[in-house]
Amino acid sequence: NGVMSGLMQMLLLKVSAHITEQLGMAPGGEFREAFKEASKVPFCKFHLGDRPIPVTFKRAIAALSFWQKVKLAWGLCFLSDPISKDDVEKCKQKDLLEQMMAEMIGEFPDLHRTIVSERDIYLTYMLKQAAKQIELPRASENEPRKYIPAVVVGVVGMGHVPGIEKNWNSDLKIQEIMSVPPPSASSKIFKFVLKATVFGLLGYGCYRIGHRTVQFVLSMPATQSYLQRLTEVPQQ
């Protein structure tokens, strides 16, 4: 998925592991429960309706400046605040959730746009697609078309509910929010520097290991004896 997306996914996995360790349960449990319940309902279709993670990550990273990326990565690297189940319950309160969203918008407005607002649009679009009326089979082409309403249960994070309600009656286009912008100049420079550093350290490590290995082999008595015999052959 690219260097920056890969690093961001590693950092978010670290956050997920921190939450799991603190609470004794992994994030996303509501979606796993939805999958289990759907499997119990006859003829129920289960749809993963969120935008693909690589698209979201790449758009989010492209939207951030270099210093915002550094600031975000620093915060995720040193995330160690304790989290309790009471804290999770508090986050379910609408007022507190809105306050947290407002803080995120103030600190990282572009990140909020790509991770929350754009996904609100995508989730709304997918829910509306799933909620279209179902056409009943016809005995012949002359028979009038009959439809029945679709029964849909959407399981989404609480932070997305206001955005879905806001976008529900809008004519939504998702082509723009599915495109991945080309990397910025700072991203290209960072990628080049990172690759050069990794390959440079790898090359230096191979050189040091090889140099020490050669020295060790040459210092062995059997090697020295063999070399001495080789130097004596031309003289004879």
Salt bridges, closest charged atoms under 4 A:
GLU33 OE2 - LYS36 NZ 3.61
GLU37 OE2 - LYS40 NZ 3.23
ASP50 OD2 - ARG119 NH2 2.63
GLU89 OE2 - LYS92 NZ 3.18
GLU107 OE2 - LYS71 NZ 3.44
ASP110 OD1 - ARG113 NH2 3.83
GLU118 OE1 - ARG51 NH1 2.84
GLU118 OE2 - ARG59 NH2 2.88
GLU118 OE2 - ARG113 NH1 3.18
ASP120 OD1 - HIS160 ND1 2.55
GLU135 OE2 - ARG138 NE 3.98
GLU135 OE2 - ARG145 NH1 2.61
